[in-house]
Amino acid sequence: MTAVNDTLTVRSGMRTWTVRAGTIATIGRDGDLVLDNPTVSRVHATVYFDSGWWIRDEGSAGGLWADGKRERIVRLGGEKLIHLGDPSSGAPALVFSPLLDTGIGAPTPFGRMDADSPGRAPRGEVAIGRAAENDVALSDLLVSRRHCVIVADESGLRVRDLGSRNGTFLDGERVSGTVECPDGALLTVGNTDFRVSMDGGLPVVEPAVEGPGLRLERVAYHAGTGRKARALLHEVGIEAPHGRFMAVIGPTGAGKSTLMSILTGQKSPSKGRATFDGMDIAANFDALRTRIGFVPQEDIIHRTLQLQDALDFAAQLRLPPDVTAEERGKRVRTVLEELGLSQQARTSIARLSGGQRKRASVALELLTEPAMLILDEPTSGLDPDMDRQVMALLRRIADSGRIVVVVTHRPESIGVCDYLLVLARGGSPAYTGRPQEALQYFGVDEWDKAFGLAANQADDLLERYLATEASRPVPPASGPFKSKRAPSVSPPLRQYRALISRQLRLMTADVGYSVFLAALPVVLGFLALIVPGDAGFGVPAPARIGEPSQLLVLLVVGAAVTGMALTVRDLVGEREIFRREAAAGLRPLIYLLAKLTVAAALCFVQSAVMVAILLSRKPEPVHHILSPIAGVDLWIAVSLTAIASAALGLAASAWAKSSEQVMPILAVGIMAQLVLAGGLIPVTGRQGLEQLSALIPSRWGFALGAESIDLRSLVPSSEKDWLWEALPERAWLAIGALVIAIIVACAIALVRLIRLPGPAR
């Protein structure tokens, strides 16, 4: 497959045009390639072929911008991103790229193979993927390099998935291996739909007609069942084709959150249907997952990271593993340019303005080029001017061909929207139509009065709404597509590596936290040196008989402090980010294992620092069980205690309701580990206390340390705890108990992560 020079594709959002050599195509509000955007001139530019493809500015106000500079004429060699105006102001972008020869006469976007030739698919097959050698080559990064194959022979049509990460879908059903393909079936690859048929015994793959967009057909939702059922939505109807900007407003208790849950596939309607491009949203959640982007009210993005790094890590988690770092970086840069954030790429997210942070949250969703973008209160907390800027940005995103749905309580800027849905209290629709006609419909002159009607006269408004809607025909039901929810977009190992890399970057980006982590084991190590005596872990003098035990208590409890401090704020602080990433395909187990891996590695290092500082000034143990190298047994005991405590911190962080609960949990946890370790207060033989101590990592860590230094021999007067016997079987028992504690704590955290609801509405 080779690119041909006499055919060019031009893409803006979800819209695609084909321009052939010999044709001079105009771009603008009144051009051959229409961009209905107020910032675009009536005839903004022309595209033509002259020994190559060129784009020329036609005296537009905004100009042509390429690679961050304004140009009068640009040669379009290979794929090229051009902005019709200054990209820093959010000007619309166009992507120019050559088409691929499909092997049938004149180049067309998609087609069939009717002859064998070098580098082409065999007769009767059409290969689809991102690589140029495919018969149908797509630039969509959600598509694997070799995604699927359509085969036609005497037995009919078949579709074979080639191990794609995002899946191949046939009439909404995910393809596993090879399946039969009905003639005219809808094939979904990434964000692209095709119709598959046969012609003369050969497969034909053609772009599907653009779907109808978002449609709600008299949707209702009830919470609970039977007599306890409570209606949260009533008879809501929506029709929003591609390229439309819709606002949803209403008073508190109007069902806006419930509606968003239905639009994002988190809830299925109790009555009616919610479809996107003809597919039931809830039933086809996996097929539509990458087409529907959701931006919650809170900015769910790591504020300590630089913007470009945050987007790159998100792309690693959401895009297939065969996407190269160069391709990923190009996609990130394209999104930044589209949203006017290129100048802020290396800026910490915490230093961005409120509007820029909101655009950063939108950028996360645009990485996968969704066809519909849903935003919850995107202008909440912004001043009026920033409100207008964000809404203008969303208007431009809709003009690129996407459906944009905004749920807001601020009606001041909804004039830029095409369509308005007003919900009354209890989830009753009160008005659908143009925003400019809403106040007249309600018979008021202010939105506060309209909200008052929606809050207090919901039944009357619903009756009027239904009477108005009765004259409109109910759209025909779409095909009964159903799909199984399938694995995430990125394989476990890729997610694991990306999460570890991100976790390390988060730690180093927070300078104060990094200094704290580096200083903590040093401080704890030196604090242990204040224990009086010079015997260390040798035989103590009668006057300092408690020296070995006291040193061991400080080491073990210090390990518990470092372990819990590493993780106790981790999961609760990232809860909203995890919810959104889980909805995009992140596996909770992989997320948890990545957190534990980084924590474990740091625990090993911090424990080594603590033990090394102590043994640099105190005599080392003469006894050993696990290793003949002095201090290794102690290091193992301290490290495992720290790791088990880190796992306990993850469990506590997973179940904490808020970040404010973290410090009390940490304080109680440290006190429990100090008291129940067994070296400070005897626990053996004390009913209830001994059993409770078995649940605490420091109890087993102290026991392992006591066994390794043979504490009972060093201090004959010490507690005759059976766990402290210097025997290999006792040491392995303590190690096994610590490993089990790690597993149990992680299981407790995992249960919580799995049970967390979807992204907060």
Disulfide bonds with the S-S distance in Angstrom:
none
